[in-house]
């Protein structure tokens, strides 16, 4: 596995739509493993392939145990061609992005989503997510469509630069 370079805002690849993946193979599995290692090293809770300059529809997610509720399990996902097929409710909360380091803003998202995708065994999966996990997945799927969290901020005054110490605290909570 390898730690990959994360593409930063301003790179045109972050604004392009990623292409669908026809099938999962060993090279894609290696890419997913490298993305996971990169995400955890950053540290972050999600990473989309365009964030490492690969315009393919692949995301990885790691949400620590107990993030929304004390008994929430740790979630580790690698999703190929993820697509939101149902979205309900609304939540507004802070988001950051590994491709826009040091900036956070309040972003509206659906509170609960249903996603269909392929897993790394090339099998169809359907999953339901709510709360923080739903937020992270929506953030990463946006990257596959060339959308950044700053594009979704309704109240632009909520966008703020954070100092290194404050950013360390927020990163403990996770950036996608």
C-alpha positions as CSV (number, residue, x, y, z in Angstrom):
1,X,0.0,0.0,0.0
2,X,1.0,3.6,-0.5
3,X,0.1,7.0,0.7
4,X,-1.0,9.1,-2.3
5,X,-0.9,12.8,-3.0
6,X,-4.1,14.6,-2.3
7,X,-5.2,17.0,-5.0
8,X,-6.0,20.5,-3.7
9,X,-8.6,23.0,-4.6
10,X,-7.7,24.7,-7.9
11,X,-6.8,21.5,-9.6
12,X,-9.3,21.1,-12.5
13,X,-9.7,17.4,-11.8
14,X,-11.7,18.2,-8.7
15,X,-14.4,19.9,-10.9
16,X,-14.7,17.0,-13.4
17,X,-17.3,14.3,-13.3
18,X,-15.7,10.9,-12.7
19,X,-16.3,8.0,-15.0
20,X,-18.2,4.8,-14.1
21,X,-16.2,1.7,-13.3
22,X,-17.1,-1.3,-15.5
23,X,-15.9,-4.0,-13.1
24,X,-13.7,-4.4,-10.0
25,X,-10.3,-6.0,-10.5
26,X,-7.1,-6.3,-8.5
27,X,-5.8,-2.9,-9.6
28,X,-9.0,-1.2,-8.3
29,X,-8.7,-3.1,-5.0
30,X,-5.1,-1.9,-4.7
31,X,-6.3,1.7,-5.5
32,X,-9.0,1.4,-2.8
33,X,-6.4,0.1,-0.2
34,X,-4.1,3.0,-1.1
35,X,-6.9,5.5,-0.8
36,X,-7.9,4.1,2.6
37,X,-4.3,4.4,3.8
38,X,-4.1,7.9,2.4
39,X,-7.4,8.9,4.1
40,X,-6.3,7.6,7.5
41,X,-2.9,9.2,7.3
42,X,-4.3,12.6,6.4
43,X,-6.3,12.1,8.7
44,X,-9.8,12.1,7.3
45,X,-13.1,10.1,7.3
46,X,-13.7,9.9,3.5
47,X,-11.8,10.1,0.3
48,X,-13.0,10.0,-3.3
49,X,-10.8,9.0,-6.2
50,X,-10.8,12.4,-7.9
51,X,-9.1,13.8,-4.7
52,X,-6.1,11.7,-5.7
53,X,-6.4,12.7,-9.3
54,X,-8.1,9.5,-10.5
55,X,-11.4,10.3,-12.3
56,X,-13.2,7.1,-11.5
57,X,-16.3,6.6,-9.3
58,X,-14.7,5.1,-6.2
59,X,-15.0,6.3,-2.6
60,X,-13.6,5.1,0.7
61,X,-15.1,5.9,4.1
62,X,-14.0,5.4,7.7
63,X,-16.3,6.6,10.5
64,X,-15.0,5.8,14.0
65,X,-17.2,3.9,16.4
66,X,-19.5,6.0,18.6
67,X,-19.5,9.1,16.3
68,X,-23.3,9.8,16.5
69,X,-24.3,7.6,19.3
70,X,-22.1,5.8,21.9
71,X,-23.1,2.4,20.5
72,X,-22.6,3.2,16.8
73,X,-20.1,0.7,15.3
74,X,-17.0,1.7,13.3
75,X,-17.8,1.9,9.6
76,X,-15.3,1.1,6.8
77,X,-16.6,1.2,3.3
78,X,-15.2,1.1,-0.2
79,X,-18.0,1.8,-2.7
80,X,-17.8,1.6,-6.5
81,X,-20.2,3.7,-8.6
82,X,-22.1,4.8,-5.5
83,X,-25.5,6.4,-6.2
84,X,-28.0,7.9,-3.8
85,X,-31.4,6.3,-4.6
86,X,-33.3,7.8,-1.6
87,X,-32.7,10.8,0.6
88,X,-34.9,12.1,3.4
89,X,-34.7,14.8,6.1
90,X,-32.3,17.6,6.5
91,X,-29.3,18.3,8.7
92,X,-26.9,21.2,8.7
93,X,-23.5,20.7,10.1
94,X,-19.8,21.5,9.8
95,X,-17.7,20.0,7.0
96,X,-14.1,20.2,6.0
97,X,-12.3,18.6,3.1
98,X,-8.9,17.1,2.6
99,X,-8.7,18.9,-0.7
100,X,-9.4,22.3,1.0
101,X,-7.3,22.0,4.2
102,X,-7.9,24.5,7.0
103,X,-11.4,25.5,5.9
104,X,-14.8,24.5,7.4
105,X,-18.4,25.5,6.8
106,X,-21.9,24.6,7.6
107,X,-23.4,22.4,4.9
108,X,-27.0,21.2,4.5
109,X,-27.3,17.5,3.7
110,X,-30.0,14.9,3.8
111,X,-30.3,13.3,7.2
112,X,-30.8,9.7,5.9
113,X,-29.9,8.2,2.6
114,X,-30.0,4.9,0.8
115,X,-27.1,4.2,-1.5
116,X,-26.6,1.5,-4.1
117,X,-23.1,0.6,-5.3
118,X,-20.7,-2.3,-6.0
119,X,-18.4,-3.6,-3.3
120,X,-14.8,-4.7,-3.9
121,X,-16.0,-8.2,-4.7
122,X,-18.0,-6.8,-7.6
123,X,-21.3,-7.5,-5.8
124,X,-24.3,-5.2,-5.7
125,X,-24.7,-3.5,-2.3
126,X,-27.5,-1.3,-0.9
127,X,-27.0,0.5,2.4
128,X,-28.8,2.9,4.5
129,X,-27.0,5.6,6.4
130,X,-28.1,8.5,8.7
131,X,-26.5,11.3,10.6
132,X,-22.8,11.7,10.3
133,X,-22.2,8.6,8.1
134,X,-24.9,9.9,5.6
135,X,-23.1,13.3,5.6
136,X,-19.7,11.7,4.8
137,X,-21.1,9.6,2.0
138,X,-22.9,12.5,0.4
139,X,-19.7,14.6,0.6
140,X,-17.7,11.9,-1.1
141,X,-20.3,11.3,-3.8
142,X,-20.3,15.0,-4.5
143,X,-16.6,14.7,-5.3
144,X,-17.5,12.1,-8.0
145,X,-19.6,14.8,-9.7
146,X,-17.1,17.6,-9.4
147,X,-18.9,19.3,-6.5
148,X,-17.0,20.6,-3.4
149,X,-18.5,21.3,0.0
150,X,-18.1,25.0,-0.4
151,X,-20.5,24.9,-3.3
152,X,-23.2,23.6,-1.0
153,X,-22.8,26.2,1.8
154,X,-26.0,28.3,2.0
155,X,-24.7,30.8,4.6
156,X,-21.3,31.8,3.2
157,X,-20.5,33.5,6.5
158,X,-20.2,30.0,8.1
159,X,-17.1,29.4,5.9
160,X,-14.2,29.9,8.2
161,X,-10.4,29.4,8.3
162,X,-9.3,27.5,11.4
163,X,-5.9,27.8,13.2
164,X,-3.7,24.7,13.3
165,X,-4.7,23.8,16.9
166,X,-8.4,24.2,16.2
167,X,-7.9,22.2,12.9
168,X,-6.2,19.4,14.9
169,X,-9.3,19.2,17.1
170,X,-11.7,19.2,14.1
171,X,-9.6,16.6,12.4
172,X,-10.1,14.4,15.4
173,X,-13.8,14.7,14.6
174,X,-12.9,14.0,10.9
175,X,-12.7,15.7,7.6
176,X,-13.9,14.1,4.4
